[in-house]
Amino acid sequence: MNGAQKGTKMVRSIKTSRDVVLERLISDKNKLYTKYKHRQKECIILKNEVKYLKEKNKTLNKQNREYLNELLELKQKENIECQE
């Protein structure tokens, strides 16, 4: 033994089939967790988009109703003026 190896043990990596299966399971779990977090972020984004679109729809419906009411009022005024 030389001075650098003194007091240290040589660790050999002996992998059994059980170790390989455990590593694969841990890797798969980590991949699934990453996908889950990604999907969770997508879900939050989609919920915000739905909320925005509902508000936009509400606003556009209101504008449409106002516009139609104005048209009806103008039409009624024209009819009244034509009758006189």
C-alpha positions as CSV (number, residue, x, y, z in Angstrom):
1,M,0.0,0.0,0.0
2,N,1.2,3.4,-0.7
3,G,0.3,6.6,1.3
4,A,-2.7,7.6,-0.8
5,Q,-4.4,4.3,-0.4
6,K,-3.7,4.0,3.3
7,G,-6.9,4.2,5.4
8,T,-9.2,4.0,2.4
9,K,-11.1,1.0,1.4
10,M,-11.6,-0.1,-2.2
11,V,-15.4,-0.2,-2.9
12,R,-16.4,-2.4,-5.6
13,S,-19.7,-1.8,-7.3
14,I,-21.4,-5.2,-7.5
15,K,-24.9,-4.8,-8.8
16,T,-27.3,-7.6,-8.4
17,S,-30.5,-7.8,-10.5
18,R,-32.4,-6.5,-7.5
19,D,-30.2,-3.3,-7.5
20,V,-30.8,-2.8,-11.2
21,V,-34.6,-3.2,-10.7
22,L,-34.6,-0.7,-7.8
23,E,-32.6,1.8,-9.8
24,R,-35.0,1.4,-12.7
25,L,-38.0,1.8,-10.4
26,I,-36.5,5.0,-8.9
27,S,-35.7,6.3,-12.3
28,D,-39.3,5.6,-13.5
29,K,-40.7,7.2,-10.4
30,N,-38.7,10.3,-11.0
31,K,-39.8,10.5,-14.6
32,L,-43.4,10.1,-13.6
33,Y,-43.1,12.8,-11.0
34,T,-41.5,15.2,-13.5
35,K,-44.4,14.5,-15.9
36,Y,-46.9,15.0,-13.1
37,K,-45.4,18.4,-12.2
38,H,-45.4,19.4,-15.9
39,R,-49.0,18.4,-16.3
40,Q,-49.9,20.3,-13.1
41,K,-48.4,23.5,-14.5
42,E,-50.2,22.9,-17.8
43,C,-53.5,22.5,-15.9
44,I,-52.9,25.8,-14.1
45,I,-52.2,27.5,-17.4
46,L,-55.3,26.0,-19.0
47,K,-57.5,27.0,-16.0
48,N,-56.3,30.6,-16.3
49,E,-57.0,30.5,-20.1
50,V,-60.5,29.3,-19.4
51,K,-61.1,32.0,-16.9
52,Y,-59.8,34.6,-19.3
53,L,-62.0,33.3,-22.2
54,K,-65.1,33.3,-20.0
55,E,-64.5,36.9,-19.1
56,K,-63.9,37.8,-22.7
57,N,-67.1,36.0,-23.7
58,K,-69.0,37.8,-21.0
59,T,-67.6,41.2,-22.2
60,L,-68.3,40.4,-25.9
61,N,-71.9,39.3,-25.1
62,K,-72.5,42.5,-23.2
63,Q,-71.2,44.6,-26.0
64,N,-73.3,42.6,-28.5
65,R,-76.4,43.1,-26.5
66,E,-75.8,46.8,-26.2
67,Y,-75.2,47.1,-29.9
68,L,-78.4,45.2,-30.7
69,N,-80.3,47.4,-28.3
70,E,-79.0,50.5,-30.1
71,L,-80.1,49.0,-33.4
72,L,-83.5,48.2,-32.1
73,E,-83.9,51.7,-30.7
74,L,-82.9,53.3,-34.0
75,K,-85.2,51.0,-35.9
76,Q,-88.1,51.9,-33.6
77,K,-87.3,55.6,-34.0
78,E,-87.3,55.2,-37.8
79,N,-90.7,53.4,-37.6
80,I,-92.2,56.1,-35.4
81,E,-90.9,58.9,-37.7
82,C,-92.3,57.1,-40.8
83,Q,-95.7,56.7,-39.3
84,E,-96.0,60.4,-38.5
